[in-house]
Structures are given as C-alpha cells and as structure tokens.
C-alpha cells in the first residue's frame, strides 16, 4: 500500500509520533517508496551529519551515543 509521503513528512514535522514511526518503518523496511521518503526529507536535513555506530553487543554503543548527544 502506497503512503502519501508529503503528508506523512508534514505530520512528522508537526510532531506526530505515528507519522515519525511510519517514516522510520518505511526506511528500515527498504520500502519501494524509500527514494521518495529520502527525497522529501533531504532538503530538511540542512547540514546534518549521519553517524553510524556498530559493534558487538556490550562494547558501549549506547554509552557512546548518549555521550555524543549530550
């Protein structure tokens, strides 16, 4: 089922948790609408950085993430 991506992005920007959750699901699930979602969100990102933290369980990914966002 196709989702109205522009409306979903608008709702997410208005702070609606369900819209945010739906967008995350579309991205994580590699939806056929992934390109549309990314195209709608990219202009809103400004000069944001994307950081990925990987590693085995228990090595401190969550601790590092908490330190980064503090």
C-alpha positions in Angstrom: 0.0 0.0 0.0 1.5 3.4 -1.0 1.7 6.1 1.6 1.2 9.8 0.9 4.8 10.7 1.7 4.5 14.5 1.6 1.6 14.4 4.1 3.5 12.0 6.3 6.5 14.2 6.3 4.3 17.2 7.1 2.7 15.4 10.0 6.1 14.2 11.3 7.4 17.8 11.3 4.3 18.8 13.3 5.4 16.3 16.0 3.0 13.4 15.4 4.7 10.3 16.7 2.8 7.9 14.5 4.0 9.7 11.4 7.6 9.6 12.6 7.2 5.9 13.3 5.8 5.2 9.9 8.6 7.1 8.2 11.2 5.1 10.2 9.4 1.9 9.2 9.5 2.8 5.5 13.2 3.5 5.7 14.1 0.4 7.8 12.0 -1.9 5.7 13.5 -0.7 2.4 10.1 0.2 1.1 9.5 0.8 -2.6 8.9 4.4 -1.5 12.3 4.7 0.1 13.6 7.1 -2.6 10.5 9.3 -2.3 10.9 9.4 1.5 14.6 10.3 1.3 13.9 12.9 -1.4 11.3 14.5 0.8 13.5 14.5 3.9 16.8 15.5 2.4 16.0 19.2 2.0 15.0 19.4 5.6 18.3 18.0 6.9 20.3 21.1 6.4 24.0 20.4 7.1 23.3 17.4 9.4 25.8 14.6 9.8 25.0 10.9 9.7 26.9 8.8 12.1 26.7 5.1 12.4 27.9 3.2 15.4 28.5 -0.5 15.0 30.0 -3.2 17.1 29.5 -6.4 19.1 26.9 -6.5 21.9 28.2 -4.9 25.1 31.0 -2.8 23.6 29.4 0.6 24.5 27.4 1.7 21.5 24.6 3.1 23.7 27.0 4.7 26.0 28.9 6.4 23.1 25.6 7.5 21.6 24.5 9.1 24.9 27.8 10.9 25.1 27.5 12.2 21.6 24.0 13.6 22.0 24.7 15.2 25.4 
